[in-house]
């Protein structure tokens, strides 16, 4: 258990950040799954920019690595364009 005031605050902040990061990560993963499962090409093309934006935001916040974000976007683009 932490004894310093600053360390206790740091623990509280990191717990808050962790919850937020988990929420955004899970939401994005579900959006990616939904996009991959979509059969309708028009609907997929429409939702692709939103999903890509979500992935970019995760990479910007360091929730996922930038290379993983690039791989995800590349694979989604290939699937939608095929």
ABEGO torsion letter per residue (X at the ends): XBABAAAAAAAAAAAAAAAAAAAAAAAAAAAAAAAAABABAAAAAAAAAAAAAAAAAAAAAGABBAAAAAAAAAAAAAAAAX
